[in-house]
Amino acid sequence: MATRITAHGCEVSLSSRNRAEMLAERWPRFDPAVMDVSFVFRQEGRSRTVEAIVSRQRRQAVVARGEGPDFRVALDELDDHVKRILKRDRSRRKDFRQTPSGVQS
């Protein structure tokens, strides 16, 4: 899976880059339609933000953001947001495909 990492106004350490790539490799477990992920690292004063754009096949892209005092905390927050969105979307699609109870075929 393709992973792009961009830094705006900051230097991103190798450990943060590796962590971002590791997270991107885990997200297809929650939605197999994930095609590629773009990370944007930003530093605004003392705050660090990481934004992820998760492209999926035949579905709307997921955009999430994490913020914290360092990039590791921001990536952890971002991971929680993306997983929550992917799980919720997948469960909605599964619920929609199920037949209503009481209907016989």
C-alpha positions in Angstrom: 0.0 0.0 0.0 1.3 3.4 -0.9 2.1 5.8 2.0 3.1 9.4 1.4 4.5 11.6 4.2 4.7 15.4 3.9 6.1 17.9 6.4 5.1 21.5 6.5 7.4 23.8 8.5 9.0 21.1 10.6 11.4 18.2 10.6 9.9 14.7 11.1 12.1 12.2 12.8 12.7 8.7 11.4 10.9 7.2 14.4 7.8 9.3 13.6 7.9 8.3 10.0 8.2 4.6 10.8 5.3 4.9 13.3 3.1 6.6 10.6 3.9 3.8 8.1 3.2 1.1 10.7 -0.2 2.7 11.4 -1.0 2.9 7.7 -0.3 -0.8 7.3 -2.7 -1.7 10.2 -5.7 0.3 8.9 -6.7 -2.2 6.1 -7.6 -4.7 8.9 -10.5 -2.4 9.8 -11.6 -1.7 6.2 -10.1 -3.8 3.3 -11.0 -1.1 0.8 -8.1 1.2 2.0 -5.8 1.9 -1.0 -3.3 4.5 0.1 -2.6 6.9 2.9 -1.2 10.5 2.9 0.2 12.0 6.2 0.8 15.7 6.6 2.9 16.7 9.6 2.7 20.3 10.8 4.2 22.3 13.6 2.2 25.4 14.8 3.9 27.1 17.6 4.3 24.4 20.4 1.5 22.3 19.0 2.2 19.4 16.6 -0.6 18.2 14.2 -0.8 15.2 12.0 -3.5 14.8 9.3 -4.2 11.6 7.4 -6.1 11.2 4.2 -7.1 7.6 3.7 -8.2 6.8 0.2 -10.5 3.8 -0.3 -11.9 1.9 -3.3 -15.3 3.1 -4.4 -15.8 4.9 -1.1 -15.3 8.4 0.2 -11.9 9.2 1.5 -11.4 9.5 5.3 -9.8 12.6 6.6 -8.7 12.7 10.3 -6.5 14.8 12.4 -4.5 14.3 15.6 -2.9 17.0 17.8 -0.5 17.0 20.7 2.7 18.4 22.2 4.8 16.0 20.0 4.2 13.9 16.9 3.9 10.6 18.8 0.9 11.8 20.8 -0.6 13.4 17.7 -0.2 10.0 15.8 -1.8 8.1 18.7 -4.8 10.5 18.6 -5.0 10.3 14.8 -4.9 6.4 15.0 -7.9 6.4 17.4 -9.9 8.7 15.1 -9.2 6.8 11.9 -9.9 3.4 13.5 -13.2 4.7 14.9 -14.3 6.0 11.5 -13.3 2.9 9.6 -15.0 0.6 12.1 -18.2 2.7 12.2 -18.4 2.8 8.4 -17.8 -0.9 8.0 -20.4 -1.8 10.6 -22.9 0.5 8.9 -22.3 -1.3 5.6 -22.7 -4.7 7.2 -25.9 -3.7 8.9 -27.3 -2.5 5.6 -26.6 -5.8 3.8 -28.3 -7.9 6.4 -31.9 -9.0 5.7 -34.5 -7.7 8.1 -35.5 -10.1 10.9 -38.8 -12.0 10.4 -38.5 -12.0 6.6 -38.3 -15.5 5.1 -36.7 -16.2 1.8 
